[in-house]
Amino acid sequence: MEQLTLAPLFQNHMVLQRDKPIHVWGQGPENALITVCFGKNRAVSRTTNNSWNCTLPPHAAARGMELIIMTDIPGFPIQKISDVSVGDVWIAAGQSNMEYFLRYDAHWADIKNAPENQDIHMYNVPRLCFEGQQKDISDSGYWFQEQAAAWETFSAPGYCFARSIQPHLDIPIGIIGCNWGGTPACSWVSEETLQADKRLHIFLEEYRKQFQDKDPVLLRNESLRGFAFEDSPFHQEEWKCMMYGLSREAQLDWMNEHADDPQIPMGPLHMWRPCGLFHHMLKPLAPFSIKGVLWYQGESDSGHADLYEIMFTALIQCWRELWDDDFPFLFVQLAPFGEWLYCGSDGFPEIRRRQEAVSKKVENTYMTSIMDLGMYEDIHPKHKKEVGERLALLARGCVYGEDVLCKPVEFESAYRQGNSIILNFANTGDGLFVKGSQINDLKITGHQNMTSYSWKLDNYKIILNFEVLPDNPVTIQFAETGYAEVNLFNSAGLPAKPFTCVV
């Protein structure tokens, strides 16, 4: 190793995490003494196996600083990284709804014309899933700010989170986009994570079965052809119409027209394979200190919805172990959805239930809801600005300790009173309200017809009045379907989460 190099994150305009140890690492000549200086602090490390890692003490929020790296070997130039900020750094991770480009957002025209905020810095991890992969990554691998060329292809939820929360904190905010469309959760964990729990072995077993009888050379060549097509400028340009949104009829036409397009077969080069993105996208980020994770994923796990609570819990543990930090996970409950291209939503209600279970059982995890923002014919809701804002509100209340109503409406309990059923809710603020003349997606079943009833809101309660209330148990379901149009909100404008109760 004849050069002194830094990990890719360390570039001009970067943001370091405040109030946590600052890890700086890279590669260099064997046995070289590396010195890193930041403000009044310095740290030294000697290269071993051509790798080095320096740890500087925590630093308060700051702007316009310089990170200096030098070695004791004569002739090696001093490296300087300029315009370094110290603030809070969040990873925006998941699949296509987190990856979703700003330019596709319903509010893009307003966003791009808003006054610039120089305290927001973004970094996109290159979407590479195997060693030596060749593709255009011109929008990735460096820090940038608003109005840069890479801005419009950055995560819309991630950016809108930063845009919403920065004025409340008044410190620099760094957002690291680490996401890839279509990826199941198993792509983002280590092999040890999947092997540790027998219930998760199915992801490895299904993966191996899909290509075990294929010729490795032919499989590789087919994969490279598939990537070449998918990454081609023609396909990328043509795909834009799909992300802006097409009717179901137009989607069916698209599927017919593109039935013979080259495909990337499942195998050792596939971006959705178990553990692949953990190694090629996530692991290289550690141990760069972060404030926490923003997560929007789950659509591609609907085929194993019953395992999602286990899988997601294991993922959170895997990431925290990688960083040796129990940082907060803020995540998005899946949006309402009906059908899109080849995808259906049969497993979505169960995924949502499993997501809520994680938010209840796993410490320092918090979930927001977007059950009012779905689209029946599109798996990608276009209002990502609201998603980012709700994650920011959740962070303000649950991470930064502000006294704000930040959680969605949550069913708490139910009881009978004469011919009425009273539903109690938490997180209502100044009271519940309904947009419209009826409560959408409320299903009530018993031994007789339960569709005829009146209702009223009373602060944190919904009172359901029936002509006759049978003695047998009554089941109440709210938004427990793949697609719903939730119109029940709290005073912060946050929707009610799905629930089922028997009373």
Disulfide bonds with the S-S distance in Angstrom:
none
